[in-house]
Amino acid sequence: MYPSGFSKKEEKYKMKKKLISLLLTGVMAASLLVGCGSSEAPAAAEPAAAEVVEDAAAAEEVVAETAEATDGVIKVGFAQVGHESDWRTASTKSCQDVFSAANGYDLSFVDCDNDEAAQKEAVRSFIEQGVDYIIIDPIIATGWDTVLTECDDAGIPVIIIDRTVDDSDKYVSWVGSNFLTEGQAAGEWLKAYADAQGISEINALVISGSTGSSAQIGRSDGFKEMADKYGFNILDEQTGDFTEAGGQEVMESYCKSYAGKFNVVVCQNDNEAFGAMTAMDNAGVAYGVGTDVILISFDACTAGLEEVKAGKITADFECNPLAAPFVEEVIKTLQSGGTPDKEVYMVEHWYALPDQIVDFSINGEAQKMTEVTDDVIAAQY
Ligand code: AHR
């Protein structure tokens, strides 16, 4: 134990952070001098230089590691869910753009192909590589405490993005969406839209996302809460695994089992909706604006909004995949020795065409829907 009461590892991590902060301060001071042409160094660089590192050997080790880490390069490991959807492609691109070599990062990216064991292995390989930060988008919400403890023991800060970890708090920050709110929004919109259309009975088929992911759990729970509140019938809920093929397969079976019995299809992402559309086209089921079947989707990626514009998807509830810039803010805060927010929520919108835009509230909070136009589609991911 060190005099501070911290373990050797914790002390080393604290020193590392302090030294990185010191070096960054020095770099910033130097660039200010160059940029401003001033001959005075900012006073901020001075006090940290007087800090005493008590264990000389540990300090040398830390200085060596820190020199490596601040050689202009911050090593980041990112264990991504997979490549199952347009949303996922946008999320991956966002991270690769932000954590690029040009921005001073060395990114180890692993596409875990929706395999929970492979995702844990990826995290352990990042620990072995000695990355500076680990980003995880957890495929499922549980089973994380052991590997997150290993990251903690190695002194590597973990940032969770998109989906949540529900059985461990051993991470620095989470940046993502409120999936429960998304599901509630879909249910509240459906009630308001059905009332406006004079539809008195809702018979819904749900194609859910990957079972056990927080995105699936939140959207299912949120929509079910509204179904219970307003008396919608949920005829069935089966997983399409967030894929187009999965959505098509489930909808093909629904078209056979529930022919003529449903008036709402809820797909928990755009790609499932595309698959469901193919299945309904093949089965001769009309859907979307001006038909008897309301099609609800989540994500609101570019291709999803194009289907809203075409009147095929009746309303689309956004899940914003552009978390990486906020993750970078978390890293910058840690680099400068600060404490980032534990939770950062992405801003999201609910999309429809003008005739499908209705007023509704979530837990008493009035919602504003966004009209899908060509400009809105062009600005989307
Ligand atoms: O976790 C976010 C969800 O995962 C998105 O809704 C979906 O498209 C993705 O695969």
Residues whose N, C-alpha, C, O or C-beta is under 5 A from the ligand:
A	BS01	AHR	E84 S85 W87 R88 D162 R163 A215 F242 Q268 N269 D299 C319
